[in-house]
Amino acid sequence: MNSPAVNPFPPGLTPPVHRAALTTGFDFAALSRWPYPESSELQAHDAADLLLLDTAQAWWDAGPTDDGGVPPVVVLEDRHGALTLPLLTAGHPVRIGQDALGQERSLDANVATFHESGALEEAGPLSRHGIGPDLVSGARMILLQLPRSLDALEQWAHLIAEHAHEDVLLLAGGRDKHMTPRQNTVLERYFGSVVPGRGRSKSRVITAHRPRRGRPAPFPRTADHEMPGLGPVTLAAHGATFGGTNLDPGTAFLLRSLESDFQRGGLEWAGRKRAVDVGCGNGTIAVYLASQLARLDGVNGLEGMDGLDGLNGLQRVSVVATDQSADACASTRLTASLNRVQDRIEVRRDDALSTFPDASEDLLVLNPPFHAGNTVDTRVAVRLMAASARVLRPGGQLWCVWNSHLRYRPELERLVGPTRQLARDRTFTVTVSTRR
C-alpha cells in the first residue's frame, strides 16, 4: 500500500498491470447507483474503475517507497464509490472530490451500507474536499475518472499541476469509446510526460507526471451574448459547467418562447414573484428570469426600461438557481454578479430539487440533460420531471425545453399534469405543464 516516492520508470514507460487483490477482493455488485435510476442494464462501476485501481496497485508494487508512511490517495469524480470504497477497505487514506452533488449522495449512501455490513471496520480514513487546492495539496497519487468535458479536464489538470507534489502521478481512466487524442493534448499542456496505457476490457488509463507549474489558470472564462429581451449579457463558466460560456441552443429556443409570452403581457406568469431554475448551468436562464419577473412585477417604473440597468438593486422578486454541479453554481454566481443581478438570485447546490419541500413552488423552468456522465440516459430528465411534480403546488407550472425527437410530452402529462406545446422546430420543443 506504499506510494512511490519517485517515478521508477524511464519516460514513456509504465509498469505492467494485472488484476490485483484491490479489485478481485472487493464486492462491486454491492454498490448502488442511488439516487440515480437503477436498472438491470446499469451498474455502479465499470471496467475503467477496475483498471484504474489495478494500475495504481502496479505503481505501488513497483516502488521504491519513501519512509513517511502512506500518503492519501486523491480520487476525483468517483460516481458511486467504485474507486473510493476498494481503496478504503484496503486501508488507504482517501481524499475525495466530486463536482456533482448526486455523486456525493451516492458515495455517502454506499459508504453507509458498507459501514453497516462491517466491511469498513479496518478502513483507512476518508475526507471530502471541494475540488480545489486543499484536495490535491501534496498528493503523489491521484485517480481521475476522465470527465466528458475537455474544459473540466483542463481545469483539473491545471489544479493538479500547480498544487500536487512535484512527483505526483495522475492516473486518468476511461472507456475507449469515450476517449479521444484531445484528452492527451490537454494533459500535455500541464504535464511533461503523458503516456496512454495498454487497453483492457475496452478501457484505458493515461499516466501523467512531471507537472508543468506556473501556467495561468484556464478558468473561469467569460463570453458576451445577445439575449432576447435583455440585450448584451455576459456569461461566465468554470471548467465543469455544462456548455461552458455558450448560450445553449435549447435554452435560446426556450428564452424566445418566454420572451414571446412576456411581449403578450406575461399572462402565463401573472402574479408569480418567484421562479426556480432547475439545472442553472452558467446562469443564462436565472439572469433572464430575474429580469422577467421584475418587469412583470412593475416595480419602480421599469416598464419603459431596456436591458438590465434599470433592475439594479431590486429586492422584491426572487429566482432560485439550482444545480448539482459545484462549478455550475459558481458560474451562475459569477454570471449574476457580472450582470448586476446577484442580489435577486439565490444559488443553491441541489440534486433534483432534494432541498425543496413538497408543493412549495409555483414556477419551475427546466432544460433537462439527457445523459449521465458519458452515457446517454433519458431517465435523468424523467427524474427531474418527477422531482418538479413533487415540488410544484397545484396549479403551478413547469416550463420545459427538450429535444423534439425524445417526445417527453407523455411523461410530462403523466408526472406533472396537462401539458401544452408552446413552440416546436425540428430540434427543440417548449411545453408548459400545469400541476394537477
Secondary structure, 3 states (H helix, E strand, C coil): CCCECCCCCCCCCCCCCCCCHHHHCCCHHHCCCCCCCCCCCCCCCCHHHHHHHHHHHHHHHHCCECCCCCCCEEEECCCCCCCHHHHHHCCCCEEEECCEHHHHHHHHHHHHHHHHHCCCCCCCCEEECCCCHHHHCCCCEEEEECCCCHHHHHHHHHHHHHHCCCCCEEEEEEEHHHCCHHHHHHHHHHEEEEEECCCECCEEEEEEEEECCCCCCCCCEEEEEEECCCEEEEEEECCCCCCCCCCCHHHHHHHHHHHHHHHCCCHHHCCCCEEEEECCCCCHHHHHHHHHHHHHHCHHHHHHCCCCHHHCCCCCCEEEEEECEHHHHHHHHHHHHHCCCHHHEEEEECCCCCCCCCCCEEEEEECCCCEECCEECCHHHHHHHHHHHHHEEEEEEEEEEEEHHHCCHHHHHHHCCCEEEEEECCCEEEEEEECC
